[in-house]
Amino acid sequence: MADGFVLIPAGEFIYGPEITYERLELAPPPRPRQTMWLEQFWLAKYPVTYRQWREFVTDTGHHWPGCWWRIRRGPAGWLRRFSLCAAYPPEMANYPMVDVTLADALAYCDWLGERLGVTVSLPSEFQWEKAARGIDGRTFPWGEALPRPELAGLPATHSPGLAYYWRNLLLPPQPELARSGWYWRVGAPLPVGAVPQNVSPFGAVDMAGNIWEWTISLYNEADPRFHVVKGGSWGYSPPHTAGNCRSACSITIPSVDYHAQGTGFRPIINEQ
């Protein structure tokens, strides 16, 4: 199998119970905790990085509606630390790629599949969750320890506000098992693999926090426009990093058009 992928073997795993914190008006009834069985598959060990994405757009000329983002250091980053930039920022080469639509992600998968000689796609939410949590129903890839204990008690929210802002200024994370809960002014993602504890039982890295990851699963089977994202991100609250949390990036902008600075992806290879 291609380098950079980890094997998720066939078999049972504990899925759920599903938790949803926002966009509830379109969310279906949550599935309960249950045992599921999946065929084996291979999942990218890391989310797609800036370097890999640049290689793709350079090679294909893909029309990408998104933008490059970089981390501003010092006083320049006070207004917004993670900021737009006009051209590819080489210092971000090993950061997870963001600002890609579902259509962009699938185009990358097609390109990668041609290079590898296999069929490449995106995981379903069930495949993603098994890869992240293992088979024993743990909450996070590493187990049950909270990703940021100093933020315990703050609300689960998709827009961390001043409460998170002041906590981040006054209480630096020790430890930070997943990049999450950062107010937009002071927050930014981490390079892939920056947190050694953030690895699943199957060896998939960074499946909690840092960025949301696209799946091919519909947020609601009755509406084909919107898809599930998993994993939480640097700009969402820590509860969103739980493996059983599901969300949609938007229920007003279809997934094929939606892109933002907290959403990326990782490919999958289905193989019997």
C-alpha positions, -999 to 999 in steps of 0.1 A, spaced: 0 0 0 11 36 -6 33 53 19 15 77 42 -16 55 48 -25 34 78 -45 2 77 -79 1 95 -86 -36 96 -120 -52 89 -142 -58 120 -164 -44 146 -161 -12 165 -182 9 189 -198 39 172 -215 68 188 -236 79 206 -237 108 182 -234 143 197 -243 175 177 -239 210 192 -251 232 163 -271 233 131 -297 213 149 -325 224 126 -312 201 99 -297 174 122 -314 141 121 -321 122 154 -288 111 168 -278 75 164 -272 57 197 -240 40 208 -238 8 189 -215 -19 175 -209 -16 137 -188 -37 113 -168 -23 85 -146 -37 57 -109 -28 59 -96 4 44 -65 26 43 -67 61 57 -41 89 52 -20 91 83 -21 129 83 -45 154 68 -34 168 34 -8 195 40 -1 228 23 29 213 5 7 184 -9 -21 208 -19 4 231 -37 17 201 -57 -18 192 -67 -29 227 -79 4 232 -97 2 199 -114 -34 201 -125 -42 238 -127 -73 231 -105 -95 261 -101 -95 266 -63 -119 291 -49 -101 292 -16 -71 312 -4 -37 307 13 -35 314 51 -5 319 72 4 326 109 14 362 116 40 366 143 45 394 167 24 426 168 12 420 132 -8 391 144 -27 409 171 -58 415 151 -59 380 136 -31 356 141 -42 332 113 -46 355 83 -50 355 45 -20 359 23 -16 365 -14 7 335 -23 18 301 -10 36 306 23 65 281 24 68 282 62 33 266 63 44 236 42 37 211 70 5 225 82 -29 210 74 -44 224 43 -76 245 49 -101 266 29 -110 237 6 -145 227 -5 -158 192 -7 -155 194 -45 -118 205 -41 -111 176 -18 -127 150 -42 -107 165 -71 -75 160 -51 -85 124 -43 -90 117 -81 -56 132 -88 -39 111 -61 -57 80 -72 -43 84 -107 -8 88 -93 -11 57 -71 -31 35 -95 -59 30 -69 -93 45 -62 -90 73 -37 -119 91 -20 -130 105 13 -141 85 43 -176 80 55 -183 93 89 -183 57 102 -149 50 87 -136 83 100 -148 75 135 -134 40 136 -100 53 125 -101 80 151 -114 61 181 -104 25 176 -127 -3 184 -133 3 221 -155 34 220 -130 58 236 -139 95 234 -107 108 219 -79 91 199 -57 89 230 -84 79 255 -106 99 279 -83 127 291 -97 161 282 -79 178 253 -76 210 273 -84 205 310 -81 242 318 -111 249 296 -134 224 312 -167 239 321 -168 264 292 -197 259 268 -195 238 236 -197 264 209 -186 269 173 -176 305 180 -154 307 211 -160 341 226 -144 363 253 -145 336 279 -122 315 258 -102 345 248 -93 354 284 -86 318 294 -62 315 265 -44 347 275 -42 339 312 -40 301 313 -17 287 287 -26 251 278 -8 225 298 -10 200 283 -28 206 250 -37 172 236 -56 187 207 -55 222 192 -90 236 200 -108 262 219 -88 292 205 -105 326 201 -102 337 165 -78 366 173 -52 345 191 -58 311 175 -41 291 147 -36 255 137 -5 235 145 18 216 121 7 180 114 20 156 141 29 185 165 11 167 194 26 132 199 -3 120 221 -28 129 193 -27 95 176 -54 69 172 -50 32 181 -45 26 143 -18 52 140 -39 80 124 -25 114 136 -43 146 144 -79 132 143 -89 155 172 -88 192 168 -66 213 145 -90 212 115 -124 198 106 -122 170 80 -147 164 52 -165 131 49 -187 118 21 -216 112 45 -247 134 43 -255 155 73 -292 146 67 -301 119 43 -331 140 32 -309 168 19 -279 160 -5 -263 194 -2 -246 192 31 -220 168 44 -207 157 78 -173 170 91 -155 154 120 -127 162 144 -133 198 155 -109 225 148 -86 251 164 -114 277 164 -141 255 179 -146 244 215 -128 213 229 -160 192 231 -161 193 193 -129 172 192 -147 141 206 -147 113 180 -185 109 184 -193 146 176 -207 153 142 -213 186 125 -218 202 91 -198 232 80 -230 250 69 -266 243 62 -270 273 39 -239 269 17 -237 235 0 -206 215 8 -193 216 -28 -190 254 -25 -182 259 12 -146 267 23 -132 282 54 -100 285 74 -108 256 97 -118 228 72 -95 203 54 -95 166 47 -76 133 44 -80 107 17 -90 71 20 -83 39 -1 -110 12 1 -94 -22 -4 -108 -56 3 
